[in-house]
Amino acid sequence: MPTTAYIYVSQKSSGNFDIGLSRGLWGWRTSGLDRADARAAVQSLKEGDLIVFGYGGPANRVPPGEWADVSLRRVVVTQVTNPYFVERTPVWPDDEYPERIGIDVLDEEEDVHGSALGADGMEALRLSSNKQGVAILRSGTAVVANLAGALPPVAPGSGDGSIDHDGAENAVAQVLVRREQAKLRRRLLNGATQATCALCGRTLPVRFIRAAHIKRRSAATREERLQLANVMPACLLGCDELFEHGYVCVTGDGSIAVSDKTNTTPDLAEAAKALEGRTVAEYGPSRAPFFTWHCDNVAR
């Protein structure tokens, strides 16, 4: 069964928090893990376990349960990608924090009321705050599932045509990744009811349009995932699948090329051939590196 860890981030560590999220890392001072079972808790976390970071809560020197009805300024749900390791490569400006874990951000929310995380989750964050940010462990993912269900929808119908979410290994993680990507889809479509496929040029109702990562989410950094330059509208009438699986790619001049992989069947080759030579809409310097990655790593 997956484990969920709760880590509270103090106000003085807010800068380090943003650095860690951008680098996909979190770390502790060695002295910070020397107490009780703090190191053992971090060492027990496995790839795929969840970590809930809380920030901007009230005073922590209160009786147990007093955080159940308060709000946190920021909640970030992550998944462990690289279990406990020791490394001294400089990451944060004020200290080494050599005892580290690798993390992947699944979702970030602001002004989260305690009811969304539930009394148990909020109490775990209060305990972490009292213990200078050590990880407080809980078995299972029920609290995070409750959070996913309690959050308001990003937008009506935002689940239709969501961006690919490769990399999420459990159902709760997939729900949160879909939410993250629904936010990006909303930015891309900007309230439109119709959109034009960047590959074939057909204008369709948005339910037929997928907001597709150009560089796959699993390979992209957090910043790359959230950049609109790494997302394009691709239709569900074939273009999204042809691009996703590397049957077509976009070359350095912005035109579509067909991969040798299309030779699997004549009909597949014909479908890809229909796109060959077309110029991709809104191709430019900001999108070029992502298309290059796709050509080099997916289409070839």
Disulfide bonds with the S-S distance in Angstrom:
none
